[in-house]
Amino acid sequence: MASTKRNWPVGRGFERYYGFLGGETNQWYPDLVYDNHPVDQPAFPEDGYHLTTDLTDKAIEFIRDTKMIVPDKPFFMYFCPGATHAPHHAPKEWVERYRGKFDMGYERYRELVFERQKQMAIFPEDAELTPLNPYAEETSVDGKPWNAVDVVRPWDSLSNDEKRLFARMAEVYAGFLSHTDHEIGRLLDFLEETGELENTIVVLVSDNGASGEGGPNGSVNENKFFNGIPDSIEENLQSLDELGSPSTYNHYPVGWAWAFNTPFKMWKRYNFEGGVADPMIVAWPRGIAATGEVRHQFLHATDVVPTVYDCLGIELPKVVKGYPQIPLEGVSFRSTFESEDVPTPKETGFFSMLGSRAIWHKGWKAVSVHPTIAGWGKYEHDRWELYNTETDPTESRDLAAEHPEKVQELVNLWFHEAGKYNGLPLLDLTAVEVLGDPTRPQVAPPRDRYVYYPDTAEVPESAAVNIRNRSYSIAVEAQIDAEDASGVLFSHGARFGGHALYVKDGKLKYAYNFVGSKEQIVESTDGIHTGDVILGASFVREGDSMPATGTLSLFVNDEKVGEGMIVTQPGNFSLVGEGLNVGRDPAEPVTSDYSGASPYGFTGGTIKRAIVDVSGEQYVDLEMEALALTKRE
């Protein structure tokens, strides 16, 4: 595409890359990039495709490629599956292994897990289990309530149907995790078979605590969360038997995030231990004598790179190609390989995310009580809690009232570290505000009209025209050669949110898929004719309500041939998923109404271009622009 790609993996020093660049992707229909270009997936779910298996295959392939040419060349691989980030997609046979395993509910699950954690010496016998919903009654200085998304519904308060639904969501997640474990094992087996495992340093770590984006009720379509639309239990129950399949984009309820972070409180987005404390496994048979032992020293993600450098005997250069290098932010923890009794090499850990703040210093930790993505702001009024993590590793006993001077010392240190690591300004915008911010960096500045062509790479949503909460028009210039012409003219998005203009059974049709919950289809009253033609759709927003509603009109040239009322999404069609295409709708389609098979390409004619207008001008102006483009060429 048009970006420089200097910050893509190959531009950052990797020789090869295969995977997805966004924060998440559909495991059945991933947004794939191969080296420096987007590619279609090699197979579909009906063929047995799943992203984690695909990534493992490519990881093995890349190692083989290198070793065939230069057998003695060391390799560095960053293997990053989509698991177990949402959406929780897993082959059904893996999910079925856990049927009934979570019927006890998340409160009882926490108790059972905590008992095992103590038996395994992960936590001391006197450690305490944190309570349910410790901050549900907190309010901001100006009376705003705690974010309702981050409140757990007690298991006993659920109906029997809700318990079945929530338990199944946990079963799907467990199957997803086990399937991923199997694939990682397959990669390690390959290293062992080829004699590479003995001298390979393996670092396995999660990137945050379990995720609470599923909200109190979970979700069959996580995109609702990013559009500020609450999930309906009734709607979710309809998908009970489909959870984890291509027909869902599912996420468990926040109760399971709390449970899977046992014994901590809170979850991803927060800087309590539930959001930032992750297990890490380090293996290096030739370099680490200890095996199967547990360590408890405080470490930070920034310490991994210095440790690898230390193990390899590499000193970071101060200057590269004439450019002074930023000093490493972490420290090596290689010394902890020797013994549990070795003191942590770390003195200070700095945390900040979406308005939540924390600082760890020599065993003491201060954490701000501030809901994320809730719009509270006014950080100067935040209440801070204080914990001695050496005697209270689960953050159960707040000592702020007993040691106010220590709290102030740590808050002051937080601001010092924030300046050091560019941690300011603070933001706690809602998800819709973050994703809909018009000032977010873009490859090109926004414009009123966008021109797209067929037979090109898919345009990512972040770089495509923004039609959110506004009037818009689409005009596709085409030559129709046959009366049975059919297929996609224009598509943007996928099953869980998107819109498309297409031809079916001789009629012009437009589909708007509202967050995967409602397919709204407008069909022309008359058929389209052969020859040069401009096929279009125009949405006129009516009123200021949110989500935006209005009239969608269909046009053949300048003649209106159909209309209907539709409601549009306030936020993105997807967080990082399918983008914009002309003449096809690859991978997961916007609508089930298409005829034919994927990628539902347009046949019986030729598409010249598609123009999307967001200026608010009348559709007839857009038609004239299309004609003018033809004349200029």
C-alpha positions as CSV (number, residue, x, y, z in Angstrom):
1,M,0.0,0.0,0.0
2,A,1.1,3.6,0.3
3,S,2.8,3.5,3.7
4,T,6.6,3.6,3.9
5,K,6.6,0.3,5.9
6,R,9.7,1.3,7.8
7,N,7.8,0.4,11.0
8,W,6.6,-2.9,9.6
9,P,8.5,-6.0,10.9
10,V,10.7,-6.3,7.8
11,G,11.5,-2.6,8.1
12,R,12.4,-3.0,11.7
13,G,15.1,-5.7,11.1
14,F,13.2,-9.0,10.6
15,E,14.2,-10.8,7.4
16,R,10.8,-12.5,7.0
17,Y,7.3,-11.8,8.3
18,Y,3.9,-13.6,8.2
19,G,1.0,-12.7,10.4
20,F,-1.3,-9.8,11.2
21,L,-0.3,-6.3,12.1
22,G,-3.2,-5.2,14.2
23,G,-4.0,-5.7,17.8
24,E,-6.3,-8.7,17.0
25,T,-7.7,-10.5,14.0
26,N,-10.3,-13.1,13.1
27,Q,-8.8,-16.5,13.6
28,W,-10.9,-18.0,10.8
29,Y,-10.6,-15.1,8.4
30,P,-7.4,-13.3,9.4
31,D,-6.0,-10.0,8.0
32,L,-2.8,-11.4,6.7
33,V,0.5,-9.7,5.7
34,Y,3.3,-11.7,4.1
35,D,6.6,-9.8,4.4
36,N,5.6,-6.3,3.1
37,H,2.3,-7.0,1.3
38,P,-1.2,-8.1,2.2
39,V,-2.2,-11.6,1.1
40,D,-5.4,-13.7,1.0
41,Q,-5.5,-16.6,3.4
42,P,-4.4,-19.9,1.9
43,A,-7.6,-21.8,2.8
44,F,-11.0,-21.3,4.4
45,P,-12.5,-22.7,7.6
46,E,-14.5,-25.3,5.7
47,D,-11.1,-26.6,4.5
48,G,-9.8,-26.9,8.1
49,Y,-8.1,-23.5,8.2
50,H,-7.2,-21.8,11.5
51,L,-4.7,-19.0,11.9
52,T,-2.7,-20.5,14.8
53,T,-2.0,-23.6,12.7
54,D,-1.1,-21.5,9.7
55,L,1.3,-19.4,11.7
56,T,3.0,-22.5,13.1
57,D,3.4,-23.9,9.6
58,K,5.0,-20.7,8.4
59,A,7.3,-20.5,11.5
60,I,8.6,-24.0,10.7
61,E,8.9,-23.1,7.1
62,F,10.9,-20.0,7.8
63,I,13.4,-21.8,10.0
64,R,13.8,-24.6,7.4
65,D,14.4,-22.0,4.7
66,T,17.3,-20.5,6.7
67,K,18.8,-23.7,7.8
68,M,18.9,-25.1,4.3
69,I,21.0,-22.3,3.1
70,V,23.1,-21.4,6.1
71,P,22.9,-24.3,8.7
72,D,25.0,-22.5,11.3
73,K,23.2,-19.2,11.2
74,P,21.4,-18.4,14.5
75,F,17.8,-17.3,14.3
76,F,15.6,-15.0,16.2
77,M,11.9,-15.6,15.9
78,Y,9.0,-13.6,17.4
79,F,6.1,-16.1,17.3
80,C,2.9,-14.2,18.1
81,P,-0.4,-16.0,17.6
82,G,-3.7,-14.3,17.8
83,A,-4.5,-16.4,20.8
84,T,-5.9,-16.0,23.3
85,H,-6.9,-12.5,22.5
86,A,-10.5,-12.0,21.3
87,P,-12.1,-13.3,19.2
88,H,-12.0,-16.7,20.9
89,H,-12.0,-19.0,17.9
90,A,-11.2,-22.6,18.2
91,P,-11.8,-25.9,16.4
92,K,-14.9,-27.5,18.0
93,E,-13.1,-30.7,18.9
94,W,-10.8,-28.7,21.2
95,V,-13.7,-26.8,22.8
96,E,-15.6,-30.0,23.5
97,R,-12.8,-31.3,25.7
98,Y,-13.9,-28.7,28.3
99,R,-17.7,-29.3,28.2
100,G,-19.0,-29.0,31.8
101,K,-15.6,-28.0,33.3
102,F,-16.7,-24.5,34.2
103,D,-20.2,-25.2,35.4
104,M,-19.2,-24.3,39.0
105,G,-19.0,-20.6,38.0
106,Y,-16.2,-18.1,38.3
107,E,-16.3,-17.5,42.0
108,R,-15.9,-21.2,42.9
109,Y,-13.3,-21.5,40.1
110,R,-11.2,-18.8,41.7
111,E,-11.2,-20.7,45.0
112,L,-10.2,-23.9,43.4
113,V,-7.4,-22.3,41.4
114,F,-6.1,-20.4,44.4
115,E,-5.8,-23.6,46.3
116,R,-3.7,-25.2,43.5
117,Q,-1.6,-22.1,43.2
118,K,-0.7,-22.4,46.9
119,Q,0.0,-26.1,46.5
120,M,2.4,-25.3,43.7
121,A,4.2,-22.6,45.8
122,I,3.2,-19.9,43.3
123,F,1.7,-18.0,46.3
124,P,2.5,-18.3,50.0
125,E,0.0,-19.9,52.3
126,D,-1.0,-16.6,54.0
127,A,-1.8,-14.9,50.7
128,E,-5.4,-13.6,50.4
129,L,-7.9,-13.9,47.6
130,T,-9.2,-10.5,46.4
131,P,-12.9,-9.8,46.6
132,L,-15.6,-9.4,43.9
133,N,-16.2,-5.9,42.5
134,P,-14.0,-4.0,44.9
135,Y,-14.6,-0.7,43.1
136,A,-18.2,-0.9,41.8
137,E,-19.3,1.8,44.3
138,E,-16.5,4.3,43.4
139,T,-17.5,7.6,41.9
140,S,-15.5,10.4,40.4
141,V,-15.1,13.8,42.1
142,D,-18.0,15.1,40.1
143,G,-20.3,12.1,40.7
144,K,-19.7,9.9,37.7
145,P,-20.2,6.2,38.4
146,W,-17.7,3.4,38.0
147,N,-17.7,2.0,34.4
148,A,-20.6,-0.5,34.2
149,V,-18.5,-2.6,31.7
150,D,-16.1,-3.4,34.5
151,V,-18.6,-4.9,37.0
152,V,-18.9,-8.7,37.5
153,R,-22.4,-10.2,37.8
154,P,-22.3,-12.7,40.8
155,W,-22.8,-16.2,39.6
156,D,-25.7,-16.9,41.9
157,S,-27.6,-13.9,40.4
158,L,-27.6,-15.4,36.9
159,S,-30.5,-17.3,35.4
160,N,-29.9,-21.0,34.3
161,D,-29.7,-19.9,30.7
162,E,-27.1,-17.3,31.5
163,K,-25.0,-19.8,33.4
164,R,-25.1,-22.1,30.4
165,L,-24.0,-19.3,28.1
166,F,-21.3,-18.0,30.4
167,A,-19.9,-21.5,31.1
168,R,-19.8,-22.2,27.3
169,M,-17.9,-19.0,26.7
170,A,-15.2,-20.2,29.2
171,E,-15.2,-23.7,27.5
172,V,-14.5,-22.0,24.2
173,Y,-11.7,-19.9,25.7
174,A,-10.1,-23.0,27.3
175,G,-10.3,-24.9,24.0
176,F,-8.7,-21.9,22.2
177,L,-5.8,-21.9,24.7
178,S,-5.2,-25.6,24.6
179,H,-5.2,-25.6,20.8
180,T,-2.6,-22.8,20.9
181,D,-0.6,-24.8,23.4
182,H,-0.7,-27.7,21.0
183,E,0.6,-25.6,18.1
184,I,3.4,-24.1,20.2
185,G,4.3,-27.7,21.2
186,R,4.4,-28.6,17.5
187,L,6.9,-25.8,16.9
188,L,9.1,-26.9,19.8
189,D,8.9,-30.5,18.6
190,F,10.3,-29.4,15.3
191,L,13.2,-27.7,17.0
192,E,13.9,-30.8,19.0
193,E,13.7,-33.0,16.0
194,T,16.2,-30.8,14.2
195,G,18.6,-30.6,17.1
196,E,18.0,-26.9,17.7
197,L,16.0,-26.9,20.9
198,E,19.0,-27.6,23.3
199,N,20.6,-24.3,22.5
200,T,17.5,-22.2,21.8
201,I,16.4,-19.6,24.4
202,V,12.6,-19.8,24.6
203,V,10.7,-17.0,26.4
204,L,7.0,-17.5,26.7
205,V,4.9,-14.7,28.1
206,S,1.4,-13.2,27.8
207,D,1.0,-9.5,27.0
208,N,-1.4,-8.5,29.8
209,G,-4.0,-9.8,32.2
210,A,-7.2,-11.5,31.0
211,S,-9.4,-9.1,29.1
212,G,-12.6,-7.5,30.4
213,E,-13.8,-6.2,27.0
214,G,-16.6,-8.7,27.0
215,G,-18.4,-6.7,29.7
216,P,-20.8,-8.2,32.3
217,N,-22.7,-10.4,29.8
218,G,-19.9,-11.5,27.4
219,S,-20.3,-11.0,23.6
220,V,-20.9,-12.9,20.5
221,N,-19.5,-9.9,18.6
222,E,-16.8,-8.0,20.3
223,N,-17.2,-5.2,17.8
224,K,-20.2,-4.1,19.7
225,F,-17.9,-3.1,22.6
226,F,-15.9,-0.8,20.3
227,N,-19.1,0.7,19.0
228,G,-20.5,1.4,22.4
229,I,-23.4,-0.9,21.9
230,P,-24.4,-3.2,24.8
231,D,-24.8,-6.9,24.2
232,S,-28.2,-8.6,24.7
233,I,-28.3,-11.8,26.7
234,E,-31.3,-12.9,24.5
235,E,-29.3,-12.4,21.3
236,N,-26.2,-14.1,22.7
237,L,-28.2,-17.1,23.8
238,Q,-29.2,-17.6,20.2
239,S,-25.5,-18.2,19.3
240,L,-24.8,-20.6,22.2
241,D,-24.0,-23.6,20.0
242,E,-22.0,-21.5,17.5
243,L,-19.6,-19.9,20.0
244,G,-16.0,-20.1,18.7
245,S,-17.1,-20.8,15.2
246,P,-16.8,-18.5,12.1
247,S,-20.3,-17.1,12.8
248,T,-19.2,-15.5,16.1
249,Y,-16.6,-12.9,17.2
250,N,-17.0,-13.9,20.8
251,H,-15.6,-12.8,24.1
252,Y,-16.3,-14.2,27.6
253,P,-18.0,-12.0,30.3
254,V,-15.8,-10.0,32.6
255,G,-16.4,-12.5,35.4
256,W,-14.2,-15.0,33.6
257,A,-11.5,-12.3,33.1
258,W,-11.6,-11.9,36.9
259,A,-11.4,-15.6,37.4
260,F,-8.6,-16.2,34.9
261,N,-6.6,-13.6,36.7
262,T,-6.9,-15.4,40.1
263,P,-6.0,-14.4,42.7
264,F,-5.7,-10.7,41.5
265,K,-8.4,-8.1,41.1
266,M,-9.3,-6.3,37.9
267,W,-8.0,-7.2,34.4
268,K,-6.5,-5.9,31.2
269,R,-6.5,-2.0,30.9
270,Y,-5.9,-1.7,34.7
271,N,-2.6,-1.5,36.4
272,F,-3.6,-3.6,39.4
273,E,-1.9,-7.0,39.2
274,G,-4.9,-8.4,37.4
275,G,-4.0,-6.2,34.5
276,V,-0.2,-6.4,34.4
277,A,1.0,-9.5,36.3
278,D,1.7,-12.3,33.8
279,P,3.4,-15.7,34.0
280,M,6.6,-16.1,32.1
281,I,8.5,-19.2,31.2
282,V,12.1,-19.2,30.2
283,A,13.8,-22.3,28.9
284,W,17.4,-22.7,27.7
285,P,18.6,-26.3,28.2
286,R,22.2,-25.6,27.5
287,G,22.4,-22.3,29.4
288,I,20.1,-22.7,32.5
289,A,20.8,-25.5,34.9
290,A,17.5,-25.2,36.8
291,T,14.4,-26.9,35.4
292,G,10.8,-26.7,36.5
293,E,11.5,-24.2,39.3
294,V,9.5,-21.1,40.3
295,R,10.8,-17.6,40.7
296,H,9.1,-14.7,42.3
297,Q,11.4,-11.7,41.7
298,F,9.7,-8.6,40.3
299,L,10.4,-8.2,36.6
300,H,9.0,-6.0,33.8
301,A,8.4,-6.6,30.1
302,T,11.2,-4.2,29.3
303,D,13.7,-6.6,31.0
304,V,13.4,-9.3,28.4
305,V,15.5,-7.7,25.7
306,P,18.4,-6.9,28.0
307,T,18.3,-10.4,29.4
308,V,18.5,-11.9,25.9
309,Y,21.5,-9.6,25.1
310,D,23.2,-10.7,28.3
311,C,22.7,-14.4,27.5
312,L,24.1,-13.9,24.0
313,G,27.0,-11.7,25.2
314,I,25.9,-8.8,23.1
315,E,26.4,-5.2,24.2
316,L,24.0,-2.7,22.7
317,P,25.8,-0.2,20.5
318,K,25.5,3.4,21.5
319,V,25.4,4.6,17.8
320,V,23.9,2.8,14.8
321,K,24.5,4.2,11.3
322,G,25.4,7.5,12.8
323,Y,22.3,7.7,15.0
324,P,22.6,7.8,18.8
325,Q,20.5,5.0,20.3
326,I,17.9,5.4,23.1
327,P,19.2,3.5,26.2
328,L,17.5,0.3,27.0
329,E,14.7,0.8,29.6
330,G,15.1,-2.6,31.3
331,V,17.7,-4.6,33.1
332,S,18.9,-8.2,32.7
333,F,17.3,-10.8,35.0
334,R,19.8,-13.5,34.0
335,S,21.0,-13.7,37.7
336,T,17.5,-15.0,38.7
337,F,18.1,-18.2,36.7
338,E,20.5,-19.3,39.5
339,S,18.3,-19.1,42.5
340,E,15.0,-18.0,44.0
341,D,17.0,-16.1,46.7
342,V,18.8,-13.8,44.3
343,P,17.3,-10.3,44.8
344,T,15.4,-8.7,41.9
345,P,17.7,-6.6,39.7
346,K,14.8,-4.2,39.2
347,E,14.3,-1.1,41.3
348,T,11.4,0.6,39.7
349,G,8.5,-0.4,37.4
350,F,6.3,2.3,35.7
351,F,2.8,1.7,34.5
352,S,0.2,3.8,32.6
353,M,-2.7,2.9,30.4
354,L,-6.0,4.6,29.5
355,G,-6.0,6.7,32.7
356,S,-5.0,3.9,35.0
357,R,-1.6,4.5,36.7
358,A,0.8,2.5,38.9
359,I,4.4,2.6,40.2
360,W,6.4,-0.2,41.8
361,H,9.5,0.7,43.7
362,K,11.6,-1.6,45.9
363,G,8.6,-3.8,46.8
364,W,6.1,-1.0,47.3
365,K,3.4,-0.4,44.8
366,A,1.0,2.6,44.4
367,V,-2.1,2.2,42.1
368,S,-4.6,4.9,41.1
369,V,-8.3,4.0,41.4
370,H,-9.5,5.3,38.1
371,P,-11.7,3.5,35.6
372,T,-10.4,3.2,32.1
373,I,-12.2,4.3,28.9
374,A,-14.8,5.9,31.2
375,G,-14.1,9.6,30.6
376,W,-13.6,10.5,34.2
377,G,-10.5,12.7,33.6
378,K,-9.5,15.0,36.5
379,Y,-6.6,12.8,37.4
380,E,-5.4,15.2,40.2
381,H,-8.4,13.9,42.3
382,D,-7.5,10.2,41.9
383,R,-7.4,8.2,45.0
384,W,-4.2,6.1,45.3
385,E,-3.9,2.7,47.0
386,L,-0.7,1.4,48.5
387,Y,0.6,-2.2,48.8
388,N,3.6,-4.0,50.1
389,T,4.0,-6.6,47.4
390,E,6.6,-8.6,49.3
391,T,4.1,-9.4,52.1
392,D,0.9,-8.9,50.1
393,P,1.5,-10.2,46.5
394,T,-2.3,-10.2,45.7
395,E,-2.9,-6.6,46.6
396,S,-5.5,-7.4,49.2
397,R,-4.4,-4.9,52.0
398,D,-4.4,-1.3,51.1
399,L,-1.9,0.5,53.4
400,A,-2.4,4.1,52.0
401,A,-4.1,5.3,55.2
402,E,-1.2,4.0,57.3
403,H,1.6,5.4,55.2
404,P,0.4,8.6,53.4
405,E,4.0,9.8,53.1
406,K,4.9,6.6,51.2
407,V,2.0,7.2,48.9
408,Q,3.1,10.7,48.1
409,E,6.7,9.6,47.6
410,L,5.5,7.0,45.0
411,V,3.1,9.4,43.3
412,N,6.0,11.9,42.9
413,L,8.1,9.1,41.5
414,W,5.4,8.2,39.0
415,F,5.5,11.7,37.6
416,H,9.3,11.5,37.4
417,E,9.1,8.2,35.5
418,A,6.3,9.6,33.3
419,G,8.5,12.4,32.1
420,K,11.4,9.9,31.6
421,Y,9.3,7.5,29.5
422,N,6.9,10.0,27.7
423,G,3.9,8.9,29.8
424,L,2.0,12.1,29.5
425,P,-0.6,13.4,28.7
426,L,-3.1,11.0,30.3
427,L,-6.2,9.9,28.4
428,D,-9.2,7.9,29.4
429,L,-11.4,8.4,26.4
430,T,-14.2,5.9,25.6
431,A,-13.6,3.2,23.0
432,V,-15.8,5.0,20.5
433,E,-14.0,8.3,21.1
434,V,-10.6,6.7,20.7
435,L,-11.4,4.9,17.5
436,G,-13.4,7.8,16.0
437,D,-10.9,10.5,16.8
438,P,-10.4,12.5,13.5
439,T,-6.9,13.5,14.7
440,R,-5.6,10.0,14.7
441,P,-2.5,9.7,12.5
442,Q,-3.3,8.7,8.9
443,V,-1.3,8.1,5.8
444,A,-3.1,10.9,4.0
445,P,-5.3,13.7,5.4
446,P,-9.1,13.2,5.1
447,R,-10.8,14.4,2.0
448,D,-14.3,14.8,0.6
449,R,-14.0,12.3,-2.2
450,Y,-12.1,9.0,-2.5
451,V,-11.5,7.0,-5.7
452,Y,-10.9,3.3,-5.6
453,Y,-10.1,0.7,-8.3
454,P,-10.6,-3.0,-8.8
455,D,-7.7,-5.5,-8.9
456,T,-5.8,-3.8,-6.2
457,A,-4.8,-4.6,-2.6
458,E,-7.5,-4.3,0.0
459,V,-7.6,-0.9,1.7
460,P,-7.4,-1.2,5.5
461,E,-10.2,0.5,7.3
462,S,-7.7,2.8,9.1
463,A,-6.7,4.2,5.6
464,A,-10.1,4.0,3.9
465,V,-12.9,6.6,3.7
466,N,-14.6,7.3,7.0
467,I,-18.4,7.2,6.5
468,R,-19.2,7.0,10.2
469,N,-22.1,9.2,11.5
470,R,-22.4,11.2,8.3
471,S,-24.1,11.3,4.9
472,Y,-22.2,9.5,2.1
473,S,-22.6,8.4,-1.5
474,I,-21.0,5.6,-3.5
475,A,-20.9,5.6,-7.3
476,V,-19.4,2.7,-9.2
477,E,-18.7,3.3,-12.9
478,A,-19.0,0.1,-14.9
479,Q,-19.6,-1.4,-18.3
480,I,-22.3,-4.1,-18.2
481,D,-21.9,-6.7,-21.0
482,A,-24.5,-9.3,-20.0
483,E,-28.0,-9.2,-18.7
484,D,-27.0,-11.7,-16.0
485,A,-24.2,-9.6,-14.6
486,S,-23.7,-10.4,-11.0
487,G,-21.4,-9.9,-8.0
488,V,-19.9,-7.3,-5.7
489,L,-19.3,-3.8,-6.9
490,F,-18.0,-2.3,-3.7
491,S,-17.5,-3.8,-0.2
492,H,-16.2,-2.4,3.1
493,G,-16.0,-4.6,6.3
494,A,-17.3,-8.1,6.9
495,R,-19.9,-10.2,8.8
496,F,-19.6,-8.3,12.0
497,G,-20.0,-4.9,10.5
498,G,-19.8,-3.5,7.0
499,H,-21.7,-2.4,3.9
500,A,-21.7,-3.4,0.3
501,L,-23.1,-2.5,-3.1
502,Y,-23.7,-5.5,-5.4
503,V,-25.8,-6.9,-8.3
504,K,-28.0,-10.0,-7.8
505,D,-30.7,-11.4,-10.1
506,G,-30.4,-8.4,-12.3
507,K,-31.2,-6.0,-9.5
508,L,-28.9,-3.4,-7.8
509,K,-28.7,-4.1,-4.1
510,Y,-27.1,-2.5,-1.0
511,A,-26.5,-4.2,2.3
512,Y,-25.6,-2.5,5.6
513,N,-24.6,-5.0,8.3
514,F,-25.1,-3.3,11.6
515,V,-22.5,-4.8,14.1
516,G,-23.4,-8.3,12.8
517,S,-26.8,-8.1,14.4
518,K,-28.9,-6.8,11.6
519,E,-28.5,-7.1,7.8
520,Q,-30.4,-4.2,6.2
521,I,-30.9,-4.7,2.5
522,V,-32.3,-2.2,0.0
523,E,-33.1,-3.5,-3.5
524,S,-33.8,-1.6,-6.8
525,T,-37.3,-1.8,-8.2
526,D,-36.0,-2.1,-11.8
527,G,-33.2,-4.2,-13.3
528,I,-30.0,-2.7,-14.6
529,H,-29.3,-2.5,-18.3
530,T,-26.3,-3.3,-20.4
531,G,-23.8,-0.7,-21.6
532,D,-21.9,2.1,-19.7
533,V,-23.6,2.8,-16.4
534,I,-23.1,4.4,-13.0
535,L,-24.5,2.3,-10.2
536,G,-24.8,4.1,-6.9
537,A,-26.1,4.4,-3.3
538,S,-26.6,7.5,-1.3
539,F,-27.2,7.7,2.5
540,V,-28.7,10.9,3.9
541,R,-28.5,11.2,7.7
542,E,-31.6,12.4,9.3
543,G,-31.4,14.1,12.7
544,D,-28.6,13.9,15.3
545,S,-29.5,10.6,17.0
546,M,-26.9,8.0,17.7
547,P,-26.5,5.6,16.1
548,A,-27.1,7.6,13.0
549,T,-30.2,6.8,10.9
550,G,-31.4,8.0,7.5
551,T,-32.6,7.1,4.1
552,L,-30.5,5.0,1.7
553,S,-31.3,5.5,-2.0
554,L,-30.2,3.4,-4.9
555,F,-29.4,5.0,-8.3
556,V,-28.8,3.8,-11.8
557,N,-27.2,6.8,-13.5
558,D,-29.2,9.8,-12.1
559,E,-32.5,7.8,-11.7
560,K,-33.5,6.7,-8.2
561,V,-34.5,3.1,-8.3
562,G,-35.0,2.2,-4.7
563,E,-34.8,3.4,-1.1
564,G,-35.1,2.4,2.5
565,M,-34.4,3.5,6.0
566,I,-31.2,2.1,7.7
567,V,-29.3,2.6,10.9
568,T,-25.5,2.9,10.8
569,Q,-22.7,2.1,13.2
570,P,-21.2,4.9,15.3
571,G,-17.7,3.3,15.3
572,N,-15.5,1.2,13.1
573,F,-16.7,-1.8,11.1
574,S,-14.0,-3.7,12.9
575,L,-11.1,-3.0,15.1
576,V,-8.5,-4.3,12.6
577,G,-10.3,-6.6,10.3
578,E,-11.4,-6.6,6.6
579,G,-11.0,-3.4,4.7
580,L,-12.4,-1.9,1.5
581,N,-12.5,-3.7,-1.9
582,V,-13.8,-3.0,-5.4
583,G,-15.2,-5.8,-7.5
584,R,-15.1,-8.4,-4.7
585,D,-15.6,-9.2,-1.1
586,P,-12.9,-11.6,0.0
587,A,-12.7,-13.8,3.1
588,E,-15.8,-13.2,5.3
589,P,-18.6,-11.4,3.4
590,V,-20.5,-8.4,4.5
591,T,-23.8,-10.1,3.8
592,S,-25.2,-13.6,3.3
593,D,-27.3,-12.4,0.4
594,Y,-24.5,-12.6,-2.2
595,S,-24.9,-15.3,-4.9
596,G,-21.9,-17.4,-6.0
597,A,-18.8,-18.2,-4.0
598,S,-16.0,-16.3,-2.3
599,P,-14.7,-13.8,-3.2
600,Y,-18.0,-13.0,-4.9
601,G,-16.3,-11.2,-7.8
602,F,-18.2,-9.2,-10.3
603,T,-18.9,-11.0,-13.6
604,G,-20.7,-10.1,-16.8
605,G,-19.1,-6.7,-17.0
606,T,-16.1,-4.5,-16.1
607,I,-15.8,-2.1,-13.2
608,K,-13.7,1.0,-13.9
609,R,-13.7,2.7,-10.6
610,A,-15.7,3.5,-7.4
611,I,-16.0,6.9,-6.0
612,V,-17.1,7.5,-2.3
613,D,-18.2,11.0,-1.4
614,V,-18.5,12.3,2.2
615,S,-18.9,16.0,1.4
616,G,-22.7,16.0,2.0
617,E,-23.4,17.1,-1.6
618,Q,-26.2,15.6,-3.6
619,Y,-25.7,12.2,-5.3
620,V,-26.1,13.8,-8.8
621,D,-22.9,15.8,-8.2
622,L,-21.1,12.5,-7.5
623,E,-22.4,11.0,-10.8
624,M,-21.1,14.1,-12.7
625,E,-17.7,13.6,-11.0
626,A,-17.6,10.0,-12.3
627,L,-18.4,11.2,-15.8
628,A,-15.7,13.9,-15.6
629,L,-13.1,11.4,-14.5
630,T,-13.9,9.3,-17.6
631,K,-13.6,12.3,-19.9
632,R,-10.3,13.3,-18.3
633,E,-8.9,9.9,-19.0
